Amino acid sequence: MTAVLLGSGLAGSSAGDLQSQIVAGKSAASSLKSQIAADSAQIRQTGHGLADANRRLGALQQQLSAREAQLRTVQTRLLAARNRLVDLENQLERATRALAANLVADY
C-alpha cells in the first residue's frame, strides 16, 4: 500500500511538474507573440518613416536639380555679360584713342 501511495504521489507530482511546464511554455509563447507584435509594429512604423524620408529626399533632389539648372543659366548669362563688357571696354578704348588722335590732328 505504501508503494501505491508513493507511486500515486509521484504521478501527481510529475503531472504537476508537467502542467507547470505547459503553463510556463504557454506564457513564454504568449510573451514572444507580444514581442513579435511590438517589433512588427515598430518595423511598420520605421518603414513608414523611411518612405516619408524617401519622399522628402526625392522632393529635395528635384529642388536641387532645378536650382542647379538656374545656376547654369545664371552662369551662362554672366559669362555672356562679361564678354559684352569686355567688348564695350575695348570699343571705348578704341574710341578714346580715335578721339585723342582726332583732337591732336585738329590742332
C-alpha positions in Angstrom: 0.0 0.0 0.0 2.9 2.3 0.7 4.2 1.6 -2.8 0.8 2.6 -4.2 0.8 5.9 -2.3 4.3 6.7 -3.3 3.5 5.8 -6.8 0.4 8.0 -6.9 2.3 10.8 -5.2 5.0 10.7 -7.8 2.4 10.5 -10.6 0.7 13.6 -9.1 4.0 15.4 -8.7 5.0 14.6 -12.2 1.7 15.7 -13.6 2.0 18.9 -11.6 5.5 19.5 -13.0 4.3 18.8 -16.5 1.3 21.1 -16.0 3.6 23.9 -14.7 5.9 23.4 -17.7 3.0 23.6 -20.1 1.8 26.8 -18.4 5.3 28.3 -18.4 5.7 27.3 -22.1 2.3 29.0 -22.9 3.3 32.1 -21.0 6.7 32.2 -22.9 4.9 31.7 -26.2 2.4 34.5 -25.3 5.3 36.8 -24.3 7.1 36.0 -27.6 3.9 36.7 -29.6 3.5 40.1 -27.8 7.2 40.9 -28.5 6.8 39.9 -32.2 3.7 42.1 -32.5 5.5 45.0 -30.9 8.6 44.5 -33.2 6.3 44.2 -36.2 4.6 47.5 -35.3 7.9 49.2 -34.9 9.1 47.8 -38.3 5.9 49.1 -39.9 6.4 52.5 -38.3 10.0 52.6 -39.3 9.0 51.6 -42.9 6.5 54.4 -43.0 9.2 56.8 -41.7 11.6 55.6 -44.3 9.0 56.0 -47.0 8.3 59.6 -45.8 12.1 60.3 -45.8 12.5 59.0 -49.3 9.6 61.2 -50.5 11.2 64.2 -48.9 14.6 63.3 -50.3 13.0 63.0 -53.8 11.4 66.4 -53.4 14.7 67.9 -52.3 16.6 66.3 -55.2 14.1 67.8 -57.6 14.6 71.2 -56.0 18.3 70.8 -56.2 18.1 69.9 -59.9 16.0 73.0 -60.5 18.5 75.2 -58.6 21.4 73.7 -60.5 19.7 74.4 -63.8 19.1 78.0 -62.6 22.7 78.3 -61.6 23.9 77.1 -65.0 21.6 79.6 -66.7 22.9 82.4 -64.5 26.5 81.4 -65.1 25.9 81.4 -68.9 24.3 84.8 -68.7 27.0 86.1 -66.5 29.7 84.9 -68.9 27.8 86.5 -71.8 27.5 89.8 -69.9 31.2 89.7 -69.0 32.1 89.1 -72.6 29.9 92.0 -73.7 31.5 94.2 -71.0 35.0 93.3 -72.3 33.8 94.1 -75.9 32.4 97.5 -74.7 35.6 98.3 -72.8 37.7 97.5 -75.9 35.3 99.6 -78.0 35.6 102.5 -75.5 39.4 102.2 -75.6 39.5 102.4 -79.4 37.0 105.3 -79.4 39.1 107.1 -76.8 42.3 106.6 -78.9 40.5 107.7 -82.0 39.1 110.8 -80.3 42.6 111.7 -78.9 44.1 111.2 -82.4 41.4 113.4 -83.9 41.9 116.1 -81.3 45.7 116.1 -81.9 45.1 116.2 -85.7 42.8 119.2 -85.3 45.4 121.2 -83.5 
